[in-house]
Amino acid sequence: MFTVFVPAHVNRDSIPACFVDTNTTFIDVETEQQAIEQRSASEDPFFVFETGYFTIHNVPDGPMKCDYISRNYIMQAFFYGGFSAHHWRALSERNGLKFNSEPPVLYFVHEDNIGDIHGNATEDNTIVHYYKEKNLEQFAEITKTTEGCCNHCFIVYKDETYQCVDSSNIDNSYTFSEALKWKVISTVRKNIAAINDLNKVDRKFRKRQPPRRLLNGEFRLRNEDGDEVADGEQFSFIIPRDDDEEEESDDEYEPEQDGINVSNGALMANPGRSDVFSCETIDGILYLTHNGQYLCCPDDGMNDIRVSPELPEPSDRLQINYDGNDIMFTRWGGSVFAMCEWVKASVGCIGFYNDDYSQRYKEPMRLWLLQ
């Protein structure tokens, strides 16, 4: 919690609400001078409300007067570790007041969910209204007439569900989850037409068919040339790179391919490094193996692919799917494809990422089997 001083002549109800208010203690004082005297022994920044602006004390080049339109952006930055050089550079000045030149987005949050949205980069630059009854027409009018804000769209939130609405056409909206929040808000605040694009992606996602699992005994493992791989034969997996990726790399020591290997018991990807794998068919079911252990995907919330000395239970089996000669992994009978998330381009974490963003905007991991 941090403290904001409110002089007696300031009508706090006239000041736009912010998400950071749930982490703020407001102290009534007679004047700004009284607040300054109360904090005279401290060098920490503090805030004082005034009519038409607020002031930050104990900051470089301060006291600094700021526009309420950017209050959440400024105060939340102080709350989560201080106002960095990045935040200062983002501020402009108008009529002697500092403000963020990017207009804030208006949120309309149900009063039962006050405090549910915690500060992060998406909510930095926002103003919030709390509502009891949902009224999109009223919300749209407030948005269009709030000076200095993002006037073409607004966000409605209730019970972990978000809705982005076109303020000029409330029938044009997009409903989404927390995982999609950054994608949605960062694109729609720039261009309202993005709502149509988001809905198109959703429609395409809903029409996607899960891979069909062949009956036991019908599946055949094939290499990159389409030739069948027999039990016990050795092979490796690589993630093929497209021509653009190869052209972008001008490092003569850059490996030509990304290999698949087992590290600390889990399947990973590394540039230029590939482990040796083989396969074993038991009761008509083909299992991938590595050093005598079986590849599996335990349903324990970790979402990774591991090796185990024990034959996997049906719920932990890894399913191999083909798209042409490309191999893609799912859980046994599942529809979520394994993906590879690169960390600083040095290691790829392989797992089943089932969040809304990954399923809509990230590509499945495609492998080639090389012999």
N, C-alpha and C positions, 0 to 999 in steps of 0.2 A: 504494500500500500504506500502511496505517497500523498502529499497534502497540497490542497489548493485553498487559498484564502479568498473569501468573498466579502468585500466591503458592504456596508449597510445600504448604500444607495444603488447597488447593482441588483437587478431583477434576474435571479438565476434561471427562472422559468423561461425567460426570453432567449436563453443561450442554447443553441442546438446540442442535443445529447450526443454522447460518444460511447463507444464500447469501453474505452479506458476508464469511464466513470465508475464501473463496477469494482475497480481496483484503487479508487480514490477516496480520500477523506476530505470533506469540505468543511472548512472552519470559518465561521462568521467573525468578522472584525469590523470595527467602526470605519477605519480608513486603510488605505494602502500603507501609509506610514506605520501604522500599528503592526501590520504584518512584517514590514522590514525590521522593526525593532525586535519583534519576537524571534526573528531568524538571524539576528546580528551576530550571534556566536557561531553560526554555521557557514561553511563555504559551499554547501550543497545547493544546487539549483532549486528554486521554488517558484510557484506560479501564483499570480494574483489576477482575479477577474476584474475587468472594468467594463463600463458601458461602451460597446462597440469594438472592444479588443481585449486581449489578455496580455500580461507582461511576464516575461521570464527574467528572474533575477539570478545573479551569480553565474553568469555565462560570459564567454569572451565577447568583448564589444557590447556588453549589456549595460543596463537592462534593455531587453529587446521586446518591442511591441509586436504582436502577431494577430493575424486575422482569425476569427473563430472558425472560418470555413476550413482551416487546416489544423484545428486543435487536436483531433485524434492522431493525425500524422505526427505532429510535433511531440505531444505528451506521451504517446505510446513509445516513441523512440527513446525518450528519457527513461521510461519505466523498464524497458527491456535492454538496459545496458548503457544508456547514454546516447547523446546526440553526436553521431560520427560525422566525419568530413563529408561523407556521401549525403547525409541528410542536409547539412548546411548548403551544399552545392545545389540541392534540389529547390531551395527556397528563392523566390523572387520578392520584389518589394513593390507595393502599391499604396499610395496615400500614406506613406510612412509605416506601413504594416508589412511584416514578413508573411509570406504564404507560399504554399505549394502550387505551382502554375498548372499542374494537372488537376482538373476538377474532381472533387470527391464523389464517390458513388453513394446514393441513398439506399439504406437498408430499412425495411419495415419488418420488425421482429415481434412475434406474438409475446404478450406480456407474461405468459407462463414460461417463456424461454429466456428471460433476462439472465445474463451471465453464462449462457450455454456457449456462445461464440467467444472463443479466446483469441487474443491478439496474435496475428501473424501478418505476413507481408501482404496478403490479399485484403485484409481489413484495415491496413495502416491508414489509407486515405479514404475515410468514410464519414458519413453522418448517419445517425440511427434514430428512427421513430419507433415507438412501441405501440402496438395496437391490441384491441380486444376482439373486434370483429373485422374480418378481412373484407376490404372494399377496394378493389383494384382501380376503379374509376377515381376514387378520392386519392389514392396513392399516386396515380398518374398526374393528377392536377397539382399535388404538392411538389412532385418532382419537376414538372415543367415550370413551376413558378418560383422555385428556390434558386435565388441568385448565386452564381459561382459554382454550382454543382454540375455533375454530369446529368444533363436534362433529358437525354433521349432514352434512358433506361433506368430501372430500379430493381432491387432484389427483395423478395419476400421470403421470410424464413419462419418455419414452424416444425418442431419435432424432427430435427435432423434432415429436413427436406428444404431445398432451395428452389426458388423460381425466379428466373430472370425475365422481366417483362418490358416490352416496348411501350414507352409512355405515350406514344402517338397512336398506338393500336394495341390495346390490352389483350386482344385475341392472339397476338403474335408473342409467344412466350416459350420458354424452355425450362423444364424441370430437371434438376440434377442433384447429385450427392456431393458430399464433402470432397471426395477424390477428384471431382471435376471442377471444383470451385476456381482454382487459379486459371485453368484453361478457359472457362466460360467468361469470367469477369474481365480478364485481361484482353480478350478479343472483342467482346461486345461493347466494352467502354470505348473502344476505338471506332467501331463500325456496327451499327445496329443490324446490318444485313447478316452479320455472323450468326444470328439466331436461326436463320433458315439453314445455314450450313451445318450447325450443330444438330438440328433436327434431322437433316439428311443422313448424317453419320449414325444417329440413333436408329433410324429406320433400316439402314443397311445392316447394322449390328443385330437387330432383332430378327432379320431374315436369314442370318448366317446359320447354316446347317452344321450340326456336330459331325465329326468324322465317324464313318461306319466301321465298326469292328468286325473283322472276318471271324467266321466260326473257327473253333479250335481245330488245328491241323491244316487250315487253308492258307495261313499266312506264310510268306516266304521272304526272307531277308535278302536284299539285293545290293550290289555295289553300285558305284557311280556309272558303270557301263550297262547296268541292267542284268548282270549275271548273278545267279543265285549263290548265296554264301552258305556253306555247309557248317554244321556244328563243329566246333573246335578250331575252325580256321581263324587266323588272326587278321585284324583290320584296325583302322583308325578312323576317327571322325574329324572333319574340318568344317568350319563355317565359311562357305565360299564368299569371296569379296566380289563386288561388281566392278566394272571397268572404271567407274568414276572414283571409287575409293583407291584403286591402284594408281590412277593418274595423279591424285592429290598428294600422294606420299612421294617426297623427293629425297628421303633418307635411304642411302644405298644399303644400310644395314637393317632396314625395315623388313621383317619376315613377309613372305608372299601370301601367307595364309594364317588363319587363326585356328589353333588346334583345341581339342577337347581332352581334358585330363582329370584325374581324381586327386584332390588335395584335401587333406584332413578328413577323408571319408566322404567328401561331397564332390559332385560333378562341377567342374569349372571350365572356363575358356582362357587360353593364353596365346598371345601372338607367337606363332612358330613352334609351339610345343604340343605334341600329340602323344597320348598314351596308347598302349595296345589293348584292344578289347577282343572278345570273342563271343560266341553265343552257344546256348544249350537248349535243346527242346525236351520238355518233360510233359507227358500226357497231352501232347498236341499244342502246348503253349511254349513260345520261344522267349527265352530270357537272355538279356545281355549280361555279360560277365566281365570282370576285371580282376586279374590275379586270383581267380577262384572264388570271387565274391559276386553276388548278384546285384545288379542295378535295381533300385526300388525307389518309391516315393511315398514314405510313410505319411499317413493322414493325421499329423500331429500339430498342424499349424505352422510348421517351419517352411513348407512349400518348396523345399529343395529336393534334388535327386541325389541319393546316397548309394553306398555299397554296403551289403550285409552278407555275412556268412550263411545266414538262414534263407531258405526259399521264401520269397515274399508271399504274404497272405493275399487273397484276391483284391482286397481294398488297397493294398500297397503296390500292386503291380504297375509296371511302366508299359504303356501301350505305344507301339511304333506305328506311325501313319506315313503314307507316301503321298506326295503331290508331284507327279512325274517321277524323277529320281531323287527329289529332295525328301529327306526324312524329317518328320516333326514328331515330338513327343507329347502325349497327354497322359493323364492318369487312366487307369483301366476303365474303359467305358465312359470317360469324361469328355468334356468339350473345351476345356481350357488348355491352350497350348503352352508349352514351356517357352520362356523368353530368356534372353541373355542381356543383362544390365552391365555395361562396362563401367569400371571404376578407374578414372584417370587413364583410360585406354591401356592399362597394364594388366588388368585381370577382369574377366567376365563372370559375374555371378549368375548362375543358371537356376531358374525356379519357375513355379506356376504362380504368376501374378494375376490375381483374380479381381483386382479393383476395377472400377468403372473406367478410369483413365487408360490403364494398360490395355484393357480389352477392346477399347475403341480406337486408340491412337498409336499403339505399339505393334510391331510386327512379330509374329512367332519366330522362334529360332529355327532356321533351316540348316540341315547338315548334309554333307556328302560322306558316304562310306567309301574309304579308299583301301585298296589291297595292294 
